[in-house]
Amino acid sequence: VIVNYPMRFNQAHRELKKWLSEGVMGELVTFQVQRDKGLLQNGCHAVDLFYFLFGGVEELRAFEWKIREGDVIGTFEGQLNTSVKGHIRCLGNIGYSLFDMDLLFQNGRAELRDLGQNLKLALGKDSEVYHGFRTLEEIDIPSSSTDRMFYELYDAVANGSIDYRGNL
């Protein structure tokens, strides 16, 4: 059985999970997610990613919502099983694909951009300008072209240009 949640196989997401498991970022404070299309079509991928990264979502509550093209769009407050709260915005069909996720931690920030393909990490460090304050310094994370190959293969199977027939 294959469930259509390929984001957990994305190298950027696996790299982020590694950083989280090492405890470098500290505890999650809050999160923001923006997705094109609706909650059922694309927002559910963000929810599954929270299961992959943090172990689960305890509650999802709508602030504002409406049904458009058979899907639920709007702004939702999510609460993870760690009691951390944040927002997921499902924007509907906006004319382009979008998946952005910002995760704010005690010791830094993680950003997923470009449909979740690019990970940016920043860790807190003592400010050189303001005594007693901390700033964020970005860390270089090597990107992987393996993910692009995976998505190209996935799309080719999904649109029928490759005959899968159950054999890998």
PALUM-417596 format. One record per residue (C-alpha): residue in one letter; x, y, z; residue number from 0. Coordinates in pm, 1 decimal, always signed. Example, Ala and Ser with C-alpha at 12.3 -4.5 7.8 and 13.67 -1.06 7.14 Angstrom:
2
r=A	X=+1230.0	Y=-450.0	Z=+780.0	k=0
r=S	X=+1367.0	Y=-106.0	Z=+714.0	k=1
This chain:
168
r=V	X=+0.0	Y=+0.0	Z=+0.0	k=0
r=I	X=+137.8	Y=+341.1	Z=-96.4	k=1
r=V	X=+0.0	Y=+650.9	Z=+74.1	k=2
r=N	X=+40.4	Y=+971.8	Z=-123.3	k=3
r=Y	X=+253.4	Y=+1161.5	Z=+131.1	k=4
r=P	X=+590.6	Y=+1178.6	Z=-45.4	k=5
r=M	X=+712.0	Y=+1483.5	Z=+149.5	k=6
r=R	X=+851.6	Y=+1269.8	Z=+430.4	k=7
r=F	X=+1093.1	Y=+1120.4	Z=+175.4	k=8
r=N	X=+1221.4	Y=+1464.3	Z=+74.6	k=9
r=Q	X=+1589.8	Y=+1503.5	Z=+165.8	k=10
r=A	X=+1535.2	Y=+1854.6	Z=+307.1	k=11
r=H	X=+1269.0	Y=+1721.0	Z=+544.8	k=12
r=R	X=+1486.8	Y=+1427.5	Z=+646.6	k=13
r=E	X=+1774.6	Y=+1667.4	Z=+713.0	k=14
r=L	X=+1545.0	Y=+1883.1	Z=+928.0	k=15
r=K	X=+1430.9	Y=+1576.2	Z=+1122.7	k=16
r=K	X=+1796.6	Y=+1488.8	Z=+1186.9	k=17
r=W	X=+1864.2	Y=+1837.4	Z=+1325.2	k=18
r=L	X=+1554.3	Y=+1813.2	Z=+1544.9	k=19
r=S	X=+1650.7	Y=+1471.0	Z=+1680.4	k=20
r=E	X=+1995.6	Y=+1604.8	Z=+1773.5	k=21
r=G	X=+1827.6	Y=+1876.4	Z=+1982.8	k=22
r=V	X=+2034.4	Y=+2157.3	Z=+1831.6	k=23
r=M	X=+1730.7	Y=+2376.3	Z=+1760.8	k=24
r=G	X=+1577.6	Y=+2341.2	Z=+2107.3	k=25
r=E	X=+1203.4	Y=+2320.0	Z=+2165.1	k=26
r=L	X=+959.1	Y=+2432.2	Z=+1897.2	k=27
r=V	X=+788.6	Y=+2760.6	Z=+1993.4	k=28
r=T	X=+544.7	Y=+2813.5	Z=+1702.9	k=29
r=F	X=+496.1	Y=+2748.1	Z=+1330.7	k=30
r=Q	X=+343.7	Y=+2900.4	Z=+1016.4	k=31
r=V	X=+253.3	Y=+2711.8	Z=+698.4	k=32
r=Q	X=+118.7	Y=+2845.9	Z=+368.5	k=33
r=R	X=-15.5	Y=+2610.7	Z=+101.3	k=34
r=D	X=-186.0	Y=+2653.2	Z=-229.6	k=35
r=K	X=-513.5	Y=+2471.1	Z=-289.4	k=36
r=G	X=-716.6	Y=+2346.9	Z=+6.0	k=37
r=L	X=-679.0	Y=+2154.5	Z=+327.4	k=38
r=L	X=-787.9	Y=+1823.4	Z=+175.6	k=39
r=Q	X=-575.8	Y=+1844.8	Z=-137.7	k=40
r=N	X=-252.4	Y=+2006.0	Z=-12.5	k=41
r=G	X=-289.4	Y=+2113.9	Z=+350.8	k=42
r=C	X=-302.0	Y=+1750.6	Z=+457.9	k=43
r=H	X=+61.1	Y=+1716.2	Z=+340.3	k=44
r=A	X=+164.0	Y=+1979.1	Z=+597.1	k=45
r=V	X=-27.4	Y=+1789.0	Z=+867.0	k=46
r=D	X=+148.2	Y=+1465.8	Z=+767.0	k=47
r=L	X=+483.9	Y=+1646.0	Z=+778.0	k=48
r=F	X=+408.5	Y=+1748.6	Z=+1137.1	k=49
r=Y	X=+347.3	Y=+1381.7	Z=+1216.2	k=50
r=F	X=+682.4	Y=+1295.7	Z=+1057.2	k=51
r=L	X=+877.5	Y=+1573.4	Z=+1232.0	k=52
r=F	X=+703.4	Y=+1603.8	Z=+1568.9	k=53
r=G	X=+492.6	Y=+1291.7	Z=+1618.8	k=54
r=G	X=+146.1	Y=+1426.2	Z=+1559.3	k=55
r=V	X=-121.3	Y=+1691.5	Z=+1550.5	k=56
r=E	X=-359.4	Y=+1698.6	Z=+1843.1	k=57
r=E	X=-608.6	Y=+1952.2	Z=+1712.1	k=58
r=L	X=-684.9	Y=+2152.5	Z=+1399.7	k=59
r=R	X=-932.7	Y=+2438.0	Z=+1438.6	k=60
r=A	X=-1062.0	Y=+2672.4	Z=+1169.3	k=61
r=F	X=-1043.0	Y=+3050.0	Z=+1222.0	k=62
r=E	X=-1201.9	Y=+3123.1	Z=+887.7	k=63
r=W	X=-1295.0	Y=+2878.4	Z=+616.1	k=64
r=K	X=-1509.6	Y=+2819.3	Z=+311.3	k=65
r=I	X=-1562.9	Y=+2547.1	Z=+57.2	k=66
r=R	X=-1418.5	Y=+2620.9	Z=-284.8	k=67
r=E	X=-1394.0	Y=+2371.8	Z=-570.1	k=68
r=G	X=-1478.0	Y=+2086.1	Z=-333.5	k=69
r=D	X=-1200.2	Y=+2163.6	Z=-86.2	k=70
r=V	X=-1169.9	Y=+2357.4	Z=+240.0	k=71
r=I	X=-967.1	Y=+2677.8	Z=+223.1	k=72
r=G	X=-894.0	Y=+2917.3	Z=+504.7	k=73
r=T	X=-677.7	Y=+2972.7	Z=+810.4	k=74
r=F	X=-645.0	Y=+2699.6	Z=+1068.7	k=75
r=E	X=-482.8	Y=+2685.7	Z=+1409.8	k=76
r=G	X=-296.2	Y=+2364.0	Z=+1466.0	k=77
r=Q	X=-186.4	Y=+2226.1	Z=+1799.3	k=78
r=L	X=+80.9	Y=+1960.2	Z=+1796.1	k=79
r=N	X=+90.7	Y=+1676.2	Z=+2046.4	k=80
r=T	X=+361.3	Y=+1881.6	Z=+2222.2	k=81
r=S	X=+98.0	Y=+2155.6	Z=+2289.5	k=82
r=V	X=+278.0	Y=+2395.8	Z=+2051.7	k=83
r=K	X=+34.6	Y=+2602.6	Z=+1844.6	k=84
r=G	X=+73.0	Y=+2762.8	Z=+1503.0	k=85
r=H	X=-114.1	Y=+2839.9	Z=+1183.0	k=86
r=I	X=-177.1	Y=+2666.9	Z=+854.2	k=87
r=R	X=-314.7	Y=+2879.8	Z=+569.6	k=88
r=C	X=-470.2	Y=+2700.8	Z=+273.9	k=89
r=L	X=-509.6	Y=+2968.6	Z=+10.1	k=90
r=G	X=-703.5	Y=+2791.4	Z=-262.2	k=91
r=N	X=-603.3	Y=+2805.9	Z=-626.0	k=92
r=I	X=-373.4	Y=+3109.6	Z=-634.6	k=93
r=G	X=-227.7	Y=+3048.4	Z=-979.8	k=94
r=Y	X=+98.8	Y=+2884.1	Z=-871.8	k=95
r=S	X=+216.5	Y=+2609.2	Z=-638.4	k=96
r=L	X=+315.9	Y=+2711.9	Z=-288.1	k=97
r=F	X=+447.5	Y=+2532.7	Z=+18.3	k=98
r=D	X=+627.9	Y=+2747.3	Z=+274.1	k=99
r=M	X=+684.6	Y=+2646.0	Z=+634.9	k=100
r=D	X=+846.2	Y=+2851.5	Z=+911.1	k=101
r=L	X=+936.5	Y=+2681.7	Z=+1236.7	k=102
r=L	X=+1055.7	Y=+2896.7	Z=+1527.6	k=103
r=F	X=+1257.1	Y=+2722.0	Z=+1799.5	k=104
r=Q	X=+1419.7	Y=+2832.5	Z=+2123.5	k=105
r=N	X=+1763.6	Y=+2822.5	Z=+1960.8	k=106
r=G	X=+1690.0	Y=+2901.9	Z=+1598.0	k=107
r=R	X=+1464.7	Y=+2894.6	Z=+1296.3	k=108
r=A	X=+1396.2	Y=+2647.7	Z=+1016.0	k=109
r=E	X=+1238.4	Y=+2750.6	Z=+687.0	k=110
r=L	X=+1118.6	Y=+2523.8	Z=+407.9	k=111
r=R	X=+1080.5	Y=+2704.4	Z=+74.6	k=112
r=D	X=+1038.2	Y=+2626.0	Z=-295.7	k=113
r=L	X=+764.4	Y=+2365.8	Z=-244.7	k=114
r=G	X=+952.3	Y=+2230.3	Z=+54.8	k=115
r=Q	X=+1261.5	Y=+2146.5	Z=-151.0	k=116
r=N	X=+1494.7	Y=+2397.8	Z=+14.5	k=117
r=L	X=+1576.8	Y=+2403.1	Z=+382.7	k=118
r=K	X=+1725.2	Y=+2708.1	Z=+552.7	k=119
r=L	X=+1846.9	Y=+2674.9	Z=+908.9	k=120
r=A	X=+1958.0	Y=+2956.3	Z=+1133.8	k=121
r=L	X=+2093.9	Y=+2918.6	Z=+1485.3	k=122
r=G	X=+2103.8	Y=+3178.7	Z=+1759.5	k=123
r=K	X=+2434.4	Y=+3341.9	Z=+1844.3	k=124
r=D	X=+2536.2	Y=+3631.4	Z=+2063.9	k=125
r=S	X=+2492.4	Y=+3963.6	Z=+1886.9	k=126
r=E	X=+2812.6	Y=+4143.6	Z=+1796.1	k=127
r=V	X=+2626.2	Y=+4475.3	Z=+1800.6	k=128
r=Y	X=+2382.6	Y=+4456.3	Z=+2092.7	k=129
r=H	X=+2523.7	Y=+4322.8	Z=+2420.1	k=130
r=G	X=+2292.1	Y=+4070.6	Z=+2583.4	k=131
r=F	X=+2092.4	Y=+4001.7	Z=+2265.5	k=132
r=R	X=+2104.3	Y=+3707.3	Z=+2028.8	k=133
r=T	X=+2069.8	Y=+3709.6	Z=+1651.3	k=134
r=L	X=+2022.5	Y=+3432.5	Z=+1396.7	k=135
r=E	X=+2305.2	Y=+3311.5	Z=+1175.6	k=136
r=E	X=+2220.8	Y=+3099.2	Z=+871.4	k=137
r=I	X=+2387.8	Y=+2759.2	Z=+835.3	k=138
r=D	X=+2483.0	Y=+2616.5	Z=+496.9	k=139
r=I	X=+2287.8	Y=+2298.9	Z=+420.8	k=140
r=P	X=+2383.7	Y=+2111.8	Z=+103.0	k=141
r=S	X=+2086.6	Y=+2052.3	Z=-127.4	k=142
r=S	X=+2016.6	Y=+1720.8	Z=-294.1	k=143
r=S	X=+1915.1	Y=+1662.1	Z=-653.9	k=144
r=T	X=+1798.3	Y=+1313.3	Z=-553.0	k=145
r=D	X=+1465.9	Y=+1460.7	Z=-441.8	k=146
r=R	X=+1406.1	Y=+1622.2	Z=-778.3	k=147
r=M	X=+1465.9	Y=+1284.7	Z=-943.6	k=148
r=F	X=+1221.4	Y=+1121.4	Z=-700.7	k=149
r=Y	X=+951.1	Y=+1378.3	Z=-776.7	k=150
r=E	X=+1009.4	Y=+1350.7	Z=-1152.4	k=151
r=L	X=+973.0	Y=+972.9	Z=-1128.9	k=152
r=Y	X=+668.1	Y=+1007.4	Z=-902.7	k=153
r=D	X=+502.9	Y=+1252.5	Z=-1145.4	k=154
r=A	X=+584.2	Y=+1029.9	Z=-1443.7	k=155
r=V	X=+417.1	Y=+730.2	Z=-1276.7	k=156
r=A	X=+121.0	Y=+942.3	Z=-1162.3	k=157
r=N	X=+51.5	Y=+1088.9	Z=-1505.9	k=158
r=G	X=+97.1	Y=+753.6	Z=-1681.8	k=159
r=S	X=+404.6	Y=+836.5	Z=-1889.0	k=160
r=I	X=+581.6	Y=+543.2	Z=-1715.1	k=161
r=D	X=+403.3	Y=+207.8	Z=-1699.9	k=162
r=Y	X=+450.1	Y=+100.2	Z=-1338.6	k=163
r=R	X=+251.1	Y=-228.7	Z=-1311.7	k=164
r=G	X=+376.6	Y=-296.5	Z=-960.7	k=165
r=N	X=+740.7	Y=-366.3	Z=-1048.6	k=166
r=L	X=+1020.8	Y=-146.2	Z=-924.1	k=167
